[in-house]
Amino acid sequence: METTQDFDQVVMHLKSKCIKRRVAVVCPRDKSTQEAVERATRDGFIEAVMLDGDDLTSVAEQAVAMVQQGEADMIMKGLIPSEILLKAILRYNGGLLSEGHLLTHTACANIPQYPKLLFYSDAAVIPFPTHEQRIQQVSYVADLCRAMGVEEPKIALIHCSEEVDERHFPYTAGYAEIAERAKRGEFGRCVVDGPLDLKTSCSAESLKVKGIASPIAGDADALIFPNIEAGNVFHKSITLFNNAKLASILLGASVPVVLTSRADTADTKYYSLAAAAARGRRESQRA
């Protein structure tokens, strides 16, 4: 699959490869979740198991158990508080998070003004990523990009400027090491650079005007934000002002988790199912 321009192309890829994932849908009581699941089922890339009941904790644990027993490839949140589902994912019967991994939010946006899908992390889960957590975020987003058709993703490490400022923004001191890891192939085939601001990451003209040389070339496929505040403002802004279409999933567990907001539209939940289906189980967890 060539570099992916929109979510329709992702769905076409799933269909062409006859990919069908088993999804444990937890408390599918809301209309938007039901519509998204019905649409994805009609399109043939999921097989849904609807889990419901009065004891929300038990229902969440049932979904985790299905994954642990090899009966589900994905989990989807319906009308259940996120903290209940996340507690089960992290703790029930050992949970779904193996040693050395972390849960992080990764989103993908189809922005009308941008020529391709744009991935980013983290807008919802990790408040202030440590250097080690940021390394994992890069690894996860690189894997997701490739799963969704971006053969060699360009990943920008975001800052408010292109200068390392160890005194005021100590996290920028680690950006060079992450880029070097990418050169050594630790994240698979990808290009990583930073610090870059949002415009120099996504605009070749801005990069040219500033006289900056970067392998990202103003053509980023993915953005790694420095903290949840920056990521969340971007996340909300592109939907409010740019009519972006979104997919949001959690990565790091043995299977992807569709953890959208109750207020998200059926389209967002459908696209999130498509992204999760493209990603599938972690390779290390497959039999």
C-alpha positions as CSV (number, residue, x, y, z in Angstrom):
1,M,0.0,0.0,0.0
2,E,1.3,3.4,-0.9
3,T,1.6,6.4,1.5
4,T,-1.9,6.7,2.9
5,Q,-3.8,9.8,2.0
6,D,-7.1,9.2,3.9
7,F,-9.1,6.7,5.9
8,D,-11.0,5.3,2.9
9,Q,-7.6,4.1,1.6
10,V,-7.0,2.3,4.9
11,V,-10.4,0.5,4.7
12,M,-9.7,-0.4,1.0
13,H,-6.4,-1.9,2.2
14,L,-8.1,-4.0,4.9
15,K,-10.6,-5.3,2.4
16,S,-8.0,-6.1,-0.3
17,K,-6.0,-8.1,2.3
18,C,-9.1,-9.8,3.6
19,I,-8.2,-8.6,7.2
20,K,-10.8,-9.3,9.8
21,R,-10.2,-8.7,13.5
22,R,-12.2,-10.0,16.4
23,V,-13.3,-7.1,18.6
24,A,-14.5,-7.3,22.2
25,V,-16.8,-4.3,22.4
26,V,-17.3,-3.4,26.1
27,C,-20.8,-2.0,26.9
28,P,-22.0,-1.0,23.4
29,R,-24.9,1.0,24.7
30,D,-24.5,4.2,22.9
31,K,-25.7,4.9,19.4
32,S,-22.3,6.1,18.0
33,T,-20.5,2.9,19.1
34,Q,-23.3,0.7,17.7
35,E,-23.3,2.5,14.3
36,A,-19.5,2.3,14.0
37,V,-19.4,-1.4,14.8
38,E,-22.3,-2.1,12.4
39,R,-20.5,-0.2,9.6
40,A,-17.2,-1.9,10.2
41,T,-18.9,-5.3,10.3
42,R,-20.6,-4.6,7.0
43,D,-17.3,-3.6,5.5
44,G,-15.9,-6.9,6.6
45,F,-12.8,-5.9,8.6
46,I,-14.1,-6.8,12.1
47,E,-16.1,-9.5,13.8
48,A,-17.7,-8.0,16.9
49,V,-18.5,-9.7,20.2
50,M,-20.8,-7.4,22.2
51,L,-20.2,-7.5,25.9
52,D,-22.6,-5.9,28.3
53,G,-24.0,-6.2,31.8
54,D,-24.7,-4.3,35.0
55,D,-21.3,-5.1,36.6
56,L,-19.0,-2.9,34.5
57,T,-15.9,-4.3,36.1
58,S,-16.8,-7.8,35.2
59,V,-17.6,-6.9,31.6
60,A,-14.2,-5.1,31.3
61,E,-12.5,-8.2,32.7
62,Q,-14.3,-10.4,30.3
63,A,-12.9,-8.5,27.4
64,V,-9.4,-8.8,28.8
65,A,-9.9,-12.5,29.4
66,M,-11.0,-12.9,25.7
67,V,-7.7,-11.4,24.6
68,Q,-5.7,-13.5,27.0
69,Q,-7.4,-16.7,25.7
70,G,-6.8,-15.7,22.1
71,E,-10.5,-15.1,21.4
72,A,-10.1,-11.3,20.6
73,D,-7.7,-9.3,18.6
74,M,-8.8,-5.8,19.7
75,I,-10.8,-4.2,22.5
76,M,-13.3,-1.3,22.0
77,K,-14.7,1.0,24.7
78,G,-18.4,1.7,24.6
79,L,-20.4,3.4,27.4
80,I,-18.1,2.6,30.2
81,P,-15.8,4.9,32.3
82,S,-12.3,4.7,30.9
83,E,-10.8,4.1,34.3
84,I,-12.7,0.9,34.7
85,L,-11.6,-0.5,31.4
86,L,-8.0,0.6,31.8
87,K,-7.8,-0.9,35.3
88,A,-8.8,-4.3,33.8
89,I,-6.4,-3.9,30.9
90,L,-3.5,-3.2,33.3
91,R,-4.4,-5.5,36.2
92,Y,-6.9,-8.3,35.5
93,N,-5.2,-11.7,35.7
94,G,-1.8,-10.0,35.0
95,G,-3.3,-7.6,32.5
96,L,-2.3,-7.1,28.8
97,L,0.8,-4.9,29.3
98,S,4.0,-7.0,29.3
99,E,7.1,-5.8,31.0
100,G,8.9,-2.9,29.3
101,H,5.8,-1.6,27.6
102,L,3.5,1.3,28.4
103,L,0.0,2.4,27.3
104,T,0.1,5.5,25.2
105,H,-2.5,7.4,23.1
106,T,-1.8,7.6,19.4
107,A,-4.1,9.4,17.0
108,C,-4.3,9.7,13.2
109,A,-5.9,12.7,11.5
110,N,-7.1,13.3,8.0
111,I,-6.8,17.2,7.8
112,P,-8.2,18.8,4.7
113,Q,-5.2,21.1,4.4
114,Y,-2.6,18.3,4.6
115,P,-1.9,15.9,1.7
116,K,-1.8,12.7,3.8
117,L,-2.8,11.2,7.1
118,L,-0.9,12.7,10.1
119,F,-0.2,10.6,13.2
120,Y,0.6,12.0,16.6
121,S,1.2,11.0,20.2
122,D,0.3,11.6,23.1
123,A,-2.9,13.7,23.5
124,A,-4.7,11.8,26.2
125,V,-2.8,9.4,28.5
126,I,0.8,10.3,29.5
127,P,1.1,13.8,31.0
128,F,4.8,14.4,30.8
129,P,6.6,11.6,29.0
130,T,10.0,10.6,30.3
131,H,12.9,10.1,27.8
132,E,12.3,6.3,28.0
133,Q,8.6,6.7,27.4
134,R,9.2,9.0,24.5
135,I,11.4,6.3,22.9
136,Q,8.5,3.9,23.2
137,Q,6.1,6.4,21.7
138,V,8.4,6.8,18.7
139,S,8.6,3.0,18.3
140,Y,4.8,2.5,18.6
141,V,3.9,5.3,16.1
142,A,6.5,4.0,13.6
143,D,4.9,0.6,13.8
144,L,1.4,2.0,13.4
145,C,2.4,4.2,10.4
146,R,3.9,1.2,8.6
147,A,0.8,-0.9,9.4
148,M,-1.3,1.8,7.8
149,G,0.8,2.0,4.6
150,V,3.6,4.5,5.3
151,E,6.7,2.5,4.4
152,E,9.3,4.9,5.8
153,P,7.5,7.3,8.2
154,K,9.0,10.7,8.9
155,I,8.6,11.4,12.6
156,A,9.1,14.9,14.0
157,L,10.0,15.5,17.7
158,I,8.0,18.6,18.5
159,H,9.2,21.7,20.4
160,C,8.3,25.4,20.2
161,S,11.5,26.0,18.2
162,E,14.3,24.1,16.5
163,E,16.8,24.8,19.2
164,V,17.8,22.4,22.1
165,D,17.1,24.3,25.3
166,E,18.3,22.0,28.1
167,R,17.8,24.7,30.8
168,H,14.1,25.5,30.2
169,F,13.0,22.4,28.2
170,P,15.2,19.6,29.4
171,Y,13.4,16.9,27.4
172,T,14.9,18.5,24.2
173,A,18.3,17.3,25.2
174,G,17.2,13.7,24.5
175,Y,15.9,14.3,21.0
176,A,19.3,13.8,19.4
177,E,19.7,10.4,21.0
178,I,16.3,9.3,19.7
179,A,17.2,10.4,16.2
180,E,20.4,8.5,16.4
181,R,18.6,5.4,17.5
182,A,16.4,5.7,14.5
183,K,19.5,5.9,12.2
184,R,20.7,2.7,13.8
185,G,17.4,1.0,12.8
186,E,16.1,0.5,16.3
187,F,12.6,1.6,15.3
188,G,12.6,-0.2,12.0
189,R,12.5,1.7,8.7
190,C,11.8,5.4,9.6
191,V,13.3,8.9,9.8
192,V,13.3,10.8,13.1
193,D,14.4,14.4,13.7
194,G,14.0,17.2,16.2
195,P,13.5,19.5,17.8
196,L,11.2,20.9,15.1
197,D,8.2,23.1,15.6
198,L,4.9,22.2,14.0
199,K,5.3,24.4,10.9
200,T,8.8,23.2,10.1
201,S,7.6,19.7,10.6
202,C,4.7,20.0,8.2
203,S,5.7,22.8,5.8
204,A,8.6,22.6,3.4
205,E,8.2,26.4,2.8
206,S,8.6,27.2,6.5
207,L,11.7,25.0,6.7
208,K,13.2,26.8,3.7
209,V,12.4,30.3,5.1
210,K,14.1,29.4,8.4
211,G,17.1,27.9,6.6
212,I,16.9,24.6,8.4
213,A,18.1,21.3,7.1
214,S,16.1,18.4,8.2
215,P,15.5,14.9,6.8
216,I,11.8,15.4,7.7
217,A,11.8,18.0,4.9
218,G,8.6,19.7,6.1
219,D,6.8,16.4,5.2
220,A,6.1,14.8,8.5
221,D,4.0,11.6,8.8
222,A,4.0,11.7,12.6
223,L,4.5,14.1,15.4
224,I,5.7,13.3,18.9
225,F,4.5,16.0,21.3
226,P,6.5,17.0,24.3
227,N,3.6,16.7,26.8
228,I,-0.2,16.0,27.0
229,E,-1.0,19.7,27.0
230,A,0.5,20.4,23.6
231,G,-0.9,17.1,22.2
232,N,-4.4,17.7,23.5
233,V,-4.6,21.3,22.2
234,F,-3.5,20.1,18.8
235,H,-6.0,17.2,18.9
236,K,-8.9,19.5,19.8
237,S,-7.9,22.4,17.5
238,I,-7.8,20.4,14.3
239,T,-11.3,19.1,14.8
240,L,-12.7,22.4,15.9
241,F,-11.1,24.6,13.3
242,N,-10.1,22.3,10.5
243,N,-12.9,19.7,10.3
244,A,-10.3,16.9,10.6
245,K,-11.4,13.3,10.6
246,L,-9.8,11.3,13.5
247,A,-8.9,7.9,14.7
248,S,-7.7,7.3,18.2
249,I,-6.3,4.2,19.8
250,L,-4.2,3.1,22.7
251,L,-1.0,1.2,21.9
252,G,1.4,-0.7,24.1
253,A,-0.9,-3.5,25.3
254,S,-0.8,-6.9,23.5
255,V,-3.7,-5.7,21.4
256,P,-4.8,-2.2,20.3
257,V,-7.6,-0.6,22.3
258,V,-10.2,1.7,20.7
259,L,-10.7,4.2,23.6
260,T,-12.6,7.1,22.1
261,S,-14.6,9.6,24.0
262,R,-18.4,9.2,24.6
263,A,-18.8,12.5,22.7
264,D,-16.9,11.2,19.6
265,T,-18.9,10.6,16.4
266,A,-19.7,7.3,14.8
267,D,-17.2,8.2,12.1
268,T,-14.4,8.7,14.5
269,K,-15.1,5.4,16.2
270,Y,-15.3,3.7,12.8
271,Y,-12.0,5.1,11.7
272,S,-10.5,4.1,15.0
273,L,-11.7,0.6,14.4
274,A,-10.0,0.7,11.0
275,A,-6.7,1.9,12.5
276,A,-6.8,-0.7,15.2
277,A,-7.6,-3.4,12.7
278,A,-4.6,-2.3,10.5
279,R,-2.3,-2.5,13.5
280,G,-3.5,-5.8,15.0
281,R,-1.8,-7.7,17.8
282,R,1.8,-6.9,18.7
283,E,4.1,-9.3,16.7
284,S,5.7,-10.5,20.0
285,Q,2.3,-11.6,21.3
286,R,1.3,-13.6,18.2
287,A,1.4,-17.4,18.4
